[in-house]
Amino acid sequence: MTSILLISHEGYASGTKKAVELILGEQDNVDYHELTGEKGIEIFKDELNIKINQLIKDKNNLIIVSDLKNGTPYNCALSIIASNDLWDYTHLFTGMNLNLILEIIMADEEVLKEESQKQILLTAKEGLFQMNKKTWDKQCSEQEE
C-alpha cells in the first residue's frame, strides 16, 4: 500500500487531511507533519526523517505532498530523500491543494506511474479557476442553451 504524507507550515496539512476525510471518509494511508513555531526547523526535519523512514520501511512506496515549492517543509523532505537516496520509494509533489490530494488518493497504485503523475498534476491545475462576471455570464448562457 502506498502511503501519503502531507507536509506543510502549521495547520495546512492537518486541515487538508480533515477536508479529504470529510469528502472520502477516513484515510488510514494519509498522514501529515507540520512545521510549527514552537518546534523549529531542526526538530521538524528530525521528526520528518523518522516519519519518512517509518513509512517506507519494507520498501513501501511513499507520496509526499508539500504546501509550497522551496518552502522549509519541501526543502527538508527533498534533503532527506536526496541524502538517503530514497528516490526508488518516494515521490515528492508540491503545491498542495485539495484537488491534488483527491486525485492522488483516487489514482491509488497508478500514482506511482510517471504518466499518471503527469495527469494528476494536470487535473489539479485545471481545478484552479477565477470566477468573475464575464465567466459567470458565459456559464449562465451555456446552461440556458
C-alpha positions as CSV (number, residue, x, y, z in Angstrom):
1,M,0.0,0.0,0.0
2,T,1.2,3.4,-0.9
3,S,1.4,5.9,2.0
4,I,0.7,9.6,1.5
5,L,2.4,12.2,3.8
6,L,1.2,15.8,3.7
7,I,3.8,18.3,4.9
8,S,3.3,22.0,5.5
9,H,3.6,25.0,7.6
10,E,1.4,24.9,10.7
11,G,-2.3,24.0,10.2
12,Y,-2.4,23.4,6.4
13,A,-1.6,19.7,6.2
14,S,-3.9,18.8,9.1
15,G,-6.7,20.9,7.7
16,T,-6.3,19.4,4.3
17,K,-6.4,15.8,5.7
18,K,-9.6,16.7,7.6
19,A,-11.2,18.1,4.3
20,V,-10.2,14.9,2.4
21,E,-11.8,12.8,5.1
22,L,-14.9,14.9,5.0
23,I,-15.2,14.1,1.3
24,L,-13.9,10.5,1.1
25,G,-14.1,9.2,4.7
26,E,-11.3,8.0,6.9
27,Q,-8.0,7.6,5.0
28,D,-5.6,5.3,7.0
29,N,-2.8,5.7,4.5
30,V,-2.8,9.5,4.8
31,D,-0.6,11.1,7.5
32,Y,0.7,14.7,8.0
33,H,3.6,16.5,9.5
34,E,3.7,20.3,10.1
35,L,6.3,22.9,10.8
36,T,5.3,24.8,13.9
37,G,6.8,27.9,15.5
38,E,7.3,26.0,18.8
39,K,9.4,23.2,17.3
40,G,11.6,25.0,14.8
41,I,13.2,23.7,11.7
42,E,15.8,21.2,13.1
43,I,13.2,19.4,15.2
44,F,10.8,19.4,12.3
45,K,13.4,17.9,10.0
46,D,14.5,15.2,12.5
47,E,10.9,14.2,13.1
48,L,10.2,14.2,9.3
49,N,13.2,12.0,8.7
50,I,11.9,9.5,11.3
51,K,8.4,9.6,9.8
52,I,9.6,9.1,6.2
53,N,11.8,6.1,7.2
54,Q,8.9,4.5,9.2
55,L,6.6,4.9,6.2
56,I,9.0,3.4,3.7
57,K,10.1,0.5,5.8
58,D,9.9,-2.8,4.0
59,K,10.3,-0.8,0.8
60,N,6.8,0.6,0.8
61,N,6.1,3.5,-1.6
62,L,5.5,7.0,-0.2
63,I,3.9,10.0,-1.8
64,I,4.9,13.3,-0.1
65,V,2.9,16.4,-0.8
66,S,4.3,19.7,0.4
67,D,2.5,23.0,0.6
68,L,5.0,25.3,-1.1
69,K,7.8,24.7,-3.5
70,N,11.1,25.7,-1.9
71,G,9.4,26.3,1.4
72,T,11.0,24.8,4.5
73,P,8.9,21.6,4.6
74,Y,9.6,20.9,0.9
75,N,13.3,21.6,1.3
76,C,13.6,19.4,4.4
77,A,11.8,16.5,2.5
78,L,13.9,17.0,-0.6
79,S,17.1,16.9,1.5
80,I,16.1,13.7,3.3
81,I,15.1,12.0,0.1
82,A,18.3,13.1,-1.7
83,S,20.8,12.4,1.1
84,N,19.4,9.0,1.8
85,D,18.8,8.1,-1.9
86,L,15.1,7.3,-1.3
87,W,14.1,8.1,-4.9
88,D,13.0,4.4,-5.6
89,Y,10.4,4.6,-2.9
90,T,9.3,8.3,-2.7
91,H,7.6,10.7,-4.9
92,L,7.6,14.4,-3.9
93,F,4.8,16.7,-5.1
94,T,4.4,20.3,-4.2
95,G,1.7,23.0,-4.4
96,M,-0.7,21.1,-2.1
97,N,-4.4,21.7,-2.8
98,L,-7.5,19.6,-2.3
99,N,-7.8,18.7,-6.0
100,L,-4.2,17.3,-5.9
101,I,-4.7,15.2,-2.8
102,L,-8.0,13.8,-4.0
103,E,-6.5,12.9,-7.4
104,I,-3.6,11.2,-5.7
105,I,-5.8,9.1,-3.5
106,M,-8.2,8.2,-6.3
107,A,-5.3,7.1,-8.5
108,D,-4.4,4.5,-5.9
109,E,-1.3,2.5,-7.1
110,E,-1.5,4.1,-10.5
111,V,0.0,7.2,-8.8
112,L,3.4,5.5,-9.0
113,K,3.4,5.6,-12.8
114,E,5.0,8.7,-14.4
115,E,2.2,9.1,-16.9
116,S,-0.4,9.0,-14.1
117,Q,1.6,11.6,-12.2
118,K,1.5,14.0,-15.2
119,Q,-2.3,13.6,-15.5
120,I,-2.7,14.1,-11.7
121,L,-0.8,17.4,-11.9
122,L,-2.7,18.5,-15.0
123,T,-6.1,17.8,-13.3
124,A,-5.1,19.6,-10.1
125,K,-4.0,22.6,-12.2
126,E,-7.3,22.6,-14.1
127,G,-9.1,23.0,-10.7
128,L,-7.6,26.5,-10.4
129,F,-10.1,29.0,-11.7
130,Q,-11.2,32.5,-11.2
131,M,-14.9,33.3,-11.4
132,N,-15.8,36.8,-12.5
133,K,-18.7,38.5,-14.2
134,K,-17.5,37.5,-17.7
135,T,-17.1,33.8,-16.9
136,W,-20.3,33.8,-14.8
137,D,-22.3,35.3,-17.8
138,K,-20.7,32.7,-20.1
139,Q,-21.5,29.9,-17.8
140,C,-25.1,31.1,-17.4
141,S,-25.6,31.4,-21.2
142,E,-24.2,27.9,-21.8
143,Q,-26.6,26.5,-19.2
144,E,-29.6,28.2,-21.0
145,E,-28.7,26.6,-24.3
